[in-house]
Amino acid sequence: MRSLVPLAHVGSVPDSIAFYEKLGFEVRNTFVPEGRADPTWAWLESEGGAKLMVALADEPVIAAQQAVLFYLYCDSVPSIRARLEESGVPVGPVQYPFYAPRGEFRVHDPDGYVLMIMQT
């Protein structure tokens, strides 16, 4: 294996794109079916090489049923946390569990997926 790219089913691909752009992701590809105005699928990548696909869910996305945590690794927890907070994203407190001695914090995307942002 060389890479693992998660695909998250979402309620709105444009809303997810807007949220993940705040985390530094850029749209690399989208798919807009004939007769639709918005994309139903998108490939997102960060400058650091993180990748994520989002696709329009067939059924409502229920936040309490999202059983996956996404861990995002960054160089500076304080700067990423401040940037997200300034852009209006609710952020959790920085915590320091044994596996993240340089800190981590929690964010929820528009569909309730939990993103754990950790400093490497």
Rosetta constraint file for C-alpha pairs under 8 A:
AtomPair CA 5 CA 51 HARMONIC 5.80 0.50
AtomPair CA 5 CA 52 HARMONIC 5.65 0.50
AtomPair CA 5 CA 53 HARMONIC 7.02 0.50
AtomPair CA 6 CA 51 HARMONIC 7.64 0.50
AtomPair CA 6 CA 52 HARMONIC 5.54 0.50
AtomPair CA 6 CA 53 HARMONIC 6.18 0.50
AtomPair CA 7 CA 52 HARMONIC 6.15 0.50
AtomPair CA 7 CA 53 HARMONIC 4.47 0.50
AtomPair CA 7 CA 54 HARMONIC 5.38 0.50
AtomPair CA 7 CA 55 HARMONIC 7.03 0.50
AtomPair CA 8 CA 52 HARMONIC 7.77 0.50
AtomPair CA 8 CA 53 HARMONIC 6.35 0.50
AtomPair CA 8 CA 54 HARMONIC 4.87 0.50
AtomPair CA 8 CA 55 HARMONIC 6.32 0.50
AtomPair CA 9 CA 54 HARMONIC 5.84 0.50
AtomPair CA 9 CA 55 HARMONIC 4.95 0.50
AtomPair CA 9 CA 56 HARMONIC 5.62 0.50
AtomPair CA 9 CA 57 HARMONIC 4.80 0.50
AtomPair CA 9 CA 61 HARMONIC 7.37 0.50
AtomPair CA 10 CA 16 HARMONIC 7.25 0.50
AtomPair CA 10 CA 54 HARMONIC 6.48 0.50
AtomPair CA 10 CA 55 HARMONIC 5.96 0.50
AtomPair CA 10 CA 56 HARMONIC 5.12 0.50
AtomPair CA 10 CA 57 HARMONIC 5.25 0.50
AtomPair CA 10 CA 61 HARMONIC 6.35 0.50
AtomPair CA 10 CA 111 HARMONIC 6.05 0.50
AtomPair CA 11 CA 56 HARMONIC 5.88 0.50
AtomPair CA 11 CA 57 HARMONIC 5.87 0.50
AtomPair CA 11 CA 60 HARMONIC 6.61 0.50
AtomPair CA 11 CA 61 HARMONIC 6.13 0.50
AtomPair CA 11 CA 111 HARMONIC 6.57 0.50
AtomPair CA 12 CA 16 HARMONIC 6.26 0.50
AtomPair CA 12 CA 40 HARMONIC 7.92 0.50
AtomPair CA 12 CA 56 HARMONIC 6.14 0.50
AtomPair CA 13 CA 17 HARMONIC 6.10 0.50
AtomPair CA 13 CA 38 HARMONIC 7.66 0.50
AtomPair CA 13 CA 39 HARMONIC 6.33 0.50
AtomPair CA 13 CA 40 HARMONIC 6.01 0.50
AtomPair CA 13 CA 41 HARMONIC 6.54 0.50
AtomPair CA 13 CA 42 HARMONIC 7.11 0.50
AtomPair CA 13 CA 54 HARMONIC 6.52 0.50
AtomPair CA 13 CA 55 HARMONIC 6.41 0.50
AtomPair CA 13 CA 56 HARMONIC 6.00 0.50
AtomPair CA 14 CA 18 HARMONIC 6.23 0.50
AtomPair CA 14 CA 38 HARMONIC 7.03 0.50
AtomPair CA 14 CA 39 HARMONIC 7.09 0.50
AtomPair CA 15 CA 19 HARMONIC 6.26 0.50
AtomPair CA 15 CA 110 HARMONIC 7.07 0.50
AtomPair CA 16 CA 20 HARMONIC 6.09 0.50
AtomPair CA 16 CA 54 HARMONIC 7.47 0.50
AtomPair CA 16 CA 109 HARMONIC 7.36 0.50
AtomPair CA 16 CA 110 HARMONIC 6.49 0.50
AtomPair CA 17 CA 21 HARMONIC 6.02 0.50
AtomPair CA 17 CA 27 HARMONIC 7.31 0.50
AtomPair CA 17 CA 42 HARMONIC 7.84 0.50
AtomPair CA 17 CA 44 HARMONIC 7.81 0.50
AtomPair CA 18 CA 22 HARMONIC 6.82 0.50
AtomPair CA 19 CA 23 HARMONIC 7.18 0.50
AtomPair CA 19 CA 109 HARMONIC 6.83 0.50
AtomPair CA 19 CA 110 HARMONIC 7.27 0.50
AtomPair CA 20 CA 24 HARMONIC 6.65 0.50
AtomPair CA 20 CA 25 HARMONIC 5.51 0.50
AtomPair CA 20 CA 26 HARMONIC 7.85 0.50
AtomPair CA 21 CA 25 HARMONIC 4.64 0.50
AtomPair CA 21 CA 26 HARMONIC 5.94 0.50
AtomPair CA 22 CA 84 HARMONIC 6.65 0.50
AtomPair CA 22 CA 87 HARMONIC 7.46 0.50
AtomPair CA 23 CA 80 HARMONIC 7.70 0.50
AtomPair CA 23 CA 84 HARMONIC 7.31 0.50
AtomPair CA 24 CA 46 HARMONIC 5.69 0.50
AtomPair CA 24 CA 47 HARMONIC 7.35 0.50
AtomPair CA 25 CA 44 HARMONIC 5.85 0.50
AtomPair CA 25 CA 45 HARMONIC 5.06 0.50
AtomPair CA 25 CA 46 HARMONIC 4.21 0.50
AtomPair CA 25 CA 47 HARMONIC 7.23 0.50
AtomPair CA 26 CA 44 HARMONIC 5.42 0.50
AtomPair CA 26 CA 45 HARMONIC 5.40 0.50
AtomPair CA 26 CA 46 HARMONIC 6.02 0.50
AtomPair CA 27 CA 42 HARMONIC 6.88 0.50
AtomPair CA 27 CA 43 HARMONIC 6.02 0.50
AtomPair CA 27 CA 44 HARMONIC 4.64 0.50
AtomPair CA 27 CA 45 HARMONIC 6.60 0.50
AtomPair CA 28 CA 42 HARMONIC 7.56 0.50
AtomPair CA 28 CA 43 HARMONIC 5.55 0.50
AtomPair CA 28 CA 44 HARMONIC 5.60 0.50
AtomPair CA 28 CA 45 HARMONIC 6.66 0.50
AtomPair CA 29 CA 42 HARMONIC 5.63 0.50
AtomPair CA 29 CA 43 HARMONIC 5.10 0.50
AtomPair CA 29 CA 44 HARMONIC 7.28 0.50
AtomPair CA 30 CA 39 HARMONIC 6.08 0.50
AtomPair CA 30 CA 40 HARMONIC 7.60 0.50
AtomPair CA 30 CA 41 HARMONIC 5.52 0.50
AtomPair CA 30 CA 42 HARMONIC 4.22 0.50
AtomPair CA 30 CA 43 HARMONIC 6.31 0.50
AtomPair CA 31 CA 39 HARMONIC 5.22 0.50
AtomPair CA 31 CA 40 HARMONIC 6.01 0.50
AtomPair CA 31 CA 41 HARMONIC 5.25 0.50
AtomPair CA 31 CA 42 HARMONIC 6.50 0.50
AtomPair CA 32 CA 36 HARMONIC 6.36 0.50
AtomPair CA 32 CA 37 HARMONIC 6.97 0.50
AtomPair CA 32 CA 38 HARMONIC 5.97 0.50
AtomPair CA 32 CA 39 HARMONIC 4.15 0.50
AtomPair CA 32 CA 40 HARMONIC 5.90 0.50
AtomPair CA 32 CA 41 HARMONIC 7.37 0.50
AtomPair CA 33 CA 39 HARMONIC 7.14 0.50
AtomPair CA 33 CA 40 HARMONIC 7.26 0.50
AtomPair CA 40 CA 55 HARMONIC 5.54 0.50
AtomPair CA 40 CA 56 HARMONIC 4.96 0.50
AtomPair CA 41 CA 53 HARMONIC 7.22 0.50
AtomPair CA 41 CA 54 HARMONIC 5.62 0.50
AtomPair CA 41 CA 55 HARMONIC 4.25 0.50
AtomPair CA 41 CA 56 HARMONIC 6.33 0.50
AtomPair CA 42 CA 53 HARMONIC 5.64 0.50
AtomPair CA 42 CA 54 HARMONIC 5.39 0.50
AtomPair CA 42 CA 55 HARMONIC 6.55 0.50
AtomPair CA 43 CA 51 HARMONIC 7.38 0.50
AtomPair CA 43 CA 52 HARMONIC 6.04 0.50
AtomPair CA 43 CA 53 HARMONIC 4.57 0.50
AtomPair CA 43 CA 54 HARMONIC 6.73 0.50
AtomPair CA 44 CA 51 HARMONIC 5.68 0.50
AtomPair CA 44 CA 52 HARMONIC 5.19 0.50
AtomPair CA 44 CA 53 HARMONIC 6.05 0.50
AtomPair CA 45 CA 49 HARMONIC 6.26 0.50
AtomPair CA 45 CA 50 HARMONIC 5.49 0.50
AtomPair CA 45 CA 51 HARMONIC 4.47 0.50
AtomPair CA 45 CA 52 HARMONIC 6.48 0.50
AtomPair CA 46 CA 50 HARMONIC 5.17 0.50
AtomPair CA 46 CA 51 HARMONIC 6.63 0.50
AtomPair CA 50 CA 72 HARMONIC 7.96 0.50
AtomPair CA 57 CA 61 HARMONIC 6.95 0.50
AtomPair CA 61 CA 111 HARMONIC 6.30 0.50
AtomPair CA 62 CA 66 HARMONIC 6.97 0.50
AtomPair CA 62 CA 111 HARMONIC 7.25 0.50
AtomPair CA 62 CA 112 HARMONIC 7.43 0.50
AtomPair CA 63 CA 111 HARMONIC 5.94 0.50
AtomPair CA 63 CA 112 HARMONIC 4.29 0.50
AtomPair CA 63 CA 113 HARMONIC 6.59 0.50
AtomPair CA 64 CA 112 HARMONIC 7.40 0.50
AtomPair CA 66 CA 112 HARMONIC 7.05 0.50
AtomPair CA 66 CA 113 HARMONIC 5.97 0.50
AtomPair CA 66 CA 114 HARMONIC 7.96 0.50
AtomPair CA 68 CA 113 HARMONIC 7.19 0.50
AtomPair CA 68 CA 114 HARMONIC 7.29 0.50
AtomPair CA 69 CA 113 HARMONIC 6.92 0.50
AtomPair CA 69 CA 114 HARMONIC 5.20 0.50
AtomPair CA 69 CA 115 HARMONIC 6.00 0.50
AtomPair CA 69 CA 116 HARMONIC 6.95 0.50
AtomPair CA 70 CA 113 HARMONIC 7.65 0.50
AtomPair CA 70 CA 114 HARMONIC 6.23 0.50
AtomPair CA 70 CA 115 HARMONIC 4.76 0.50
AtomPair CA 70 CA 116 HARMONIC 6.03 0.50
AtomPair CA 71 CA 115 HARMONIC 5.86 0.50
AtomPair CA 71 CA 116 HARMONIC 4.73 0.50
AtomPair CA 71 CA 117 HARMONIC 5.89 0.50
AtomPair CA 71 CA 118 HARMONIC 7.03 0.50
AtomPair CA 72 CA 115 HARMONIC 6.91 0.50
AtomPair CA 72 CA 116 HARMONIC 6.09 0.50
AtomPair CA 72 CA 117 HARMONIC 4.78 0.50
AtomPair CA 72 CA 118 HARMONIC 6.13 0.50
AtomPair CA 73 CA 117 HARMONIC 5.93 0.50
AtomPair CA 73 CA 118 HARMONIC 4.96 0.50
AtomPair CA 73 CA 119 HARMONIC 5.63 0.50
AtomPair CA 73 CA 120 HARMONIC 5.99 0.50
AtomPair CA 74 CA 80 HARMONIC 7.85 0.50
AtomPair CA 74 CA 117 HARMONIC 7.09 0.50
AtomPair CA 74 CA 118 HARMONIC 6.14 0.50
AtomPair CA 74 CA 119 HARMONIC 4.95 0.50
AtomPair CA 74 CA 120 HARMONIC 6.02 0.50
AtomPair CA 75 CA 119 HARMONIC 5.46 0.50
AtomPair CA 75 CA 120 HARMONIC 5.91 0.50
AtomPair CA 76 CA 80 HARMONIC 6.32 0.50
AtomPair CA 76 CA 119 HARMONIC 5.73 0.50
AtomPair CA 77 CA 81 HARMONIC 5.88 0.50
AtomPair CA 77 CA 102 HARMONIC 7.97 0.50
AtomPair CA 77 CA 103 HARMONIC 6.64 0.50
AtomPair CA 77 CA 104 HARMONIC 6.63 0.50
AtomPair CA 77 CA 105 HARMONIC 7.78 0.50
AtomPair CA 77 CA 117 HARMONIC 7.14 0.50
AtomPair CA 77 CA 118 HARMONIC 6.39 0.50
AtomPair CA 77 CA 119 HARMONIC 5.40 0.50
AtomPair CA 78 CA 82 HARMONIC 6.04 0.50
AtomPair CA 79 CA 83 HARMONIC 6.09 0.50
AtomPair CA 80 CA 84 HARMONIC 6.19 0.50
AtomPair CA 81 CA 85 HARMONIC 6.09 0.50
AtomPair CA 81 CA 91 HARMONIC 6.90 0.50
AtomPair CA 81 CA 105 HARMONIC 7.78 0.50
AtomPair CA 82 CA 86 HARMONIC 6.02 0.50
AtomPair CA 83 CA 87 HARMONIC 6.31 0.50
AtomPair CA 84 CA 88 HARMONIC 6.48 0.50
AtomPair CA 84 CA 89 HARMONIC 5.30 0.50
AtomPair CA 84 CA 90 HARMONIC 7.65 0.50
AtomPair CA 84 CA 91 HARMONIC 7.29 0.50
AtomPair CA 85 CA 89 HARMONIC 5.17 0.50
AtomPair CA 85 CA 90 HARMONIC 6.23 0.50
AtomPair CA 85 CA 91 HARMONIC 6.36 0.50
AtomPair CA 89 CA 107 HARMONIC 7.80 0.50
AtomPair CA 90 CA 107 HARMONIC 6.74 0.50
AtomPair CA 90 CA 108 HARMONIC 7.81 0.50
AtomPair CA 91 CA 105 HARMONIC 7.10 0.50
AtomPair CA 91 CA 106 HARMONIC 6.16 0.50
AtomPair CA 91 CA 107 HARMONIC 5.20 0.50
AtomPair CA 91 CA 108 HARMONIC 7.98 0.50
AtomPair CA 92 CA 105 HARMONIC 5.47 0.50
AtomPair CA 92 CA 106 HARMONIC 5.00 0.50
AtomPair CA 92 CA 107 HARMONIC 6.34 0.50
AtomPair CA 93 CA 105 HARMONIC 5.76 0.50
AtomPair CA 93 CA 106 HARMONIC 7.38 0.50
AtomPair CA 94 CA 103 HARMONIC 5.92 0.50
AtomPair CA 94 CA 104 HARMONIC 5.36 0.50
AtomPair CA 94 CA 105 HARMONIC 4.70 0.50
AtomPair CA 94 CA 106 HARMONIC 7.96 0.50
AtomPair CA 95 CA 103 HARMONIC 5.45 0.50
AtomPair CA 95 CA 104 HARMONIC 5.46 0.50
AtomPair CA 95 CA 105 HARMONIC 6.20 0.50
AtomPair CA 96 CA 100 HARMONIC 5.58 0.50
AtomPair CA 96 CA 101 HARMONIC 5.21 0.50
AtomPair CA 96 CA 102 HARMONIC 6.60 0.50
AtomPair CA 96 CA 103 HARMONIC 4.70 0.50
AtomPair CA 96 CA 104 HARMONIC 6.46 0.50
AtomPair CA 97 CA 101 HARMONIC 6.24 0.50
AtomPair CA 97 CA 103 HARMONIC 7.44 0.50
AtomPair CA 100 CA 104 HARMONIC 6.34 0.50
AtomPair CA 100 CA 118 HARMONIC 6.72 0.50
AtomPair CA 100 CA 119 HARMONIC 7.22 0.50
AtomPair CA 102 CA 118 HARMONIC 7.63 0.50
AtomPair CA 102 CA 119 HARMONIC 5.73 0.50
AtomPair CA 102 CA 120 HARMONIC 7.21 0.50
AtomPair CA 103 CA 118 HARMONIC 5.98 0.50
AtomPair CA 103 CA 119 HARMONIC 5.95 0.50
AtomPair CA 104 CA 116 HARMONIC 6.53 0.50
AtomPair CA 104 CA 117 HARMONIC 5.33 0.50
AtomPair CA 104 CA 118 HARMONIC 4.18 0.50
AtomPair CA 104 CA 119 HARMONIC 6.41 0.50
AtomPair CA 105 CA 116 HARMONIC 5.73 0.50
AtomPair CA 105 CA 117 HARMONIC 5.42 0.50
AtomPair CA 105 CA 118 HARMONIC 6.75 0.50
AtomPair CA 106 CA 114 HARMONIC 6.77 0.50
AtomPair CA 106 CA 115 HARMONIC 5.73 0.50
AtomPair CA 106 CA 116 HARMONIC 4.73 0.50
AtomPair CA 106 CA 117 HARMONIC 6.32 0.50
AtomPair CA 107 CA 114 HARMONIC 5.97 0.50
AtomPair CA 107 CA 115 HARMONIC 5.12 0.50
AtomPair CA 107 CA 116 HARMONIC 6.52 0.50
AtomPair CA 107 CA 117 HARMONIC 7.65 0.50
AtomPair CA 108 CA 112 HARMONIC 5.18 0.50
AtomPair CA 108 CA 113 HARMONIC 5.47 0.50
AtomPair CA 108 CA 114 HARMONIC 4.77 0.50
AtomPair CA 108 CA 115 HARMONIC 5.94 0.50
AtomPair CA 109 CA 113 HARMONIC 5.41 0.50
AtomPair CA 109 CA 114 HARMONIC 6.73 0.50
AtomPair CA 109 CA 115 HARMONIC 7.27 0.50
